Amino acid sequence: MYTDLDVAHLYTLLNGWSRADDFYLARVMASNRVLDVGCGPGQLLRRARTEGHAGRLVGVDPDQAALTLARHDSSIEWHTGIAATMSFAAEFDLVVMSGHAFQSFITDDDLVASLAAIHRALAPGGMFAFETRNPARREWEDWAAGEPFSTIDHRGIPVIVSYQILSVAGDIVTLTETTATPDGTLLRVDEGQLRFIDPTLLSDLLVTSGFSIAARFGDWDETPFDPDAAELITIARA
Ligand SMILES: C[S@@+](CC[C@H](N)C(=O)[O-])C[C@H]1O[C@@H](n2cnc3c(N)ncnc32)[C@H](O)[C@@H]1O
């Protein structure tokens, strides 16, 4: 069996430092008070601290196991919880959501409540930076066609990881991640959902929530967003 902590370790192994992290890190380093919503194992804020960030760094995530890994850096505040129920008030210059955490907001109610809490958390003029995959690219079809792949987990044991799309309903994709041993013994199946929100709807919701859109990029090199881009990276001002 694979525990929640094993899954958190595997997530860290499969999601190493990337161009996206460089994009966010530059902004974190330029901001004194930073909130990372859906921080997972906390890789971004922990790197910011080791690179000399001296201000307030706060991570929020509902996943206790991921936070167990994040808490290796105790100079950072780690809170268990979801975005919608955060109670920070005008405390941050920057809120980030990296690693497509924004796509975890599935229902309209959760999305609106989460945007309201993020807006409340920001000082006036503060920035919210996040990305969501462009639905026009239908990336889930590539995942469905993808072959299982093998990797070595944190204990040095070979595991096979595969993804299966269970359903696509409107803009919500339901999928599973399966971890098994090379001889086919099942270790774990996790089911999750991701919302591939329409870019126009997203802009409307941000504006309704009190944000203005400062920039929209289609790539981590700050290429402007276009309808064929893989990512919709948004910088919104509160
Ligand atoms: C794909 S991980 C990204 C983790 C991290 N930001 C990164 O870049 O590696 C998405 C994270 O969002 C968290 N999450 C899911 N629903 C959430 C919610 N409603 N509010 C805040 N975080 C949430 C999950 O627990 C998970 O750790």
The ligand as a Tripos MOL2 file, in Angstrom:
@<TRIPOS>MOLECULE
LIG
   27    29     1     0     0
SMALL
NO_CHARGES

@<TRIPOS>ATOM
      1 C1         -0.9700   20.0320   -8.2800 C.3       1 LIG1
      2 S1         -0.7780   20.5020   -6.6180 S.3       1 LIG1
      3 C2          0.2740   21.9460   -6.7400 C.3       1 LIG1
      4 C3          1.1770   22.0940   -5.5370 C.3       1 LIG1
      5 C4          2.1890   23.2380   -5.6240 C.3       1 LIG1
      6 N1          1.5550   24.5120   -5.7700 N.3       1 LIG1
      7 C5          3.1730   22.9900   -6.7320 C.2       1 LIG1
      8 O1          3.3230   23.8580   -7.6020 O.co2     1 LIG1
      9 O2          3.8400   21.9630   -6.7180 O.co2     1 LIG1
     10 C6         -2.3460   21.2200   -6.2590 C.3       1 LIG1
     11 C7         -2.5240   21.4980   -4.7730 C.3       1 LIG1
     12 O3         -3.7380   22.1900   -4.5530 O.3       1 LIG1
     13 C8         -4.2680   21.7470   -3.3290 C.3       1 LIG1
     14 N2         -5.7080   22.0800   -3.2720 N.ar      1 LIG1
     15 C9         -6.7490   21.3540   -3.7180 C.ar      1 LIG1
     16 N3         -7.8980   21.9980   -3.4750 N.ar      1 LIG1
     17 C10        -7.5790   23.1630   -2.8630 C.ar      1 LIG1
     18 C11        -8.3370   24.2510   -2.3510 C.ar      1 LIG1
     19 N4         -9.6730   24.2810   -2.4590 N.pl3     1 LIG1
     20 N5         -7.6870   25.2860   -1.7600 N.ar      1 LIG1
     21 C12        -6.3340   25.2660   -1.6660 C.ar      1 LIG1
     22 N6         -5.5580   24.2550   -2.1430 N.ar      1 LIG1
     23 C13        -6.1780   23.2240   -2.7310 C.ar      1 LIG1
     24 C14        -3.9770   20.2590   -3.3200 C.3       1 LIG1
     25 O4         -4.0190   19.6900   -2.0200 O.3       1 LIG1
     26 C15        -2.5940   20.2250   -3.9450 C.3       1 LIG1
     27 O5         -1.5630   20.2320   -2.9770 O.3       1 LIG1
@<TRIPOS>BOND
     1     1     2 1
     2     2     3 1
     3     2    10 1
     4     3     4 1
     5     4     5 1
     6     5     6 1
     7     5     7 1
     8     7     8 2
     9     7     9 1
    10    10    11 1
    11    11    12 1
    12    11    26 1
    13    12    13 1
    14    13    14 1
    15    13    24 1
    16    14    15 ar
    17    14    23 ar
    18    15    16 ar
    19    16    17 ar
    20    17    18 ar
    21    17    23 ar
    22    18    19 1
    23    18    20 ar
    24    20    21 ar
    25    21    22 ar
    26    22    23 ar
    27    24    25 1
    28    24    26 1
    29    26    27 1
@<TRIPOS>SUBSTRUCTURE
     1 LIG1         1 GROUP 0 **** ****
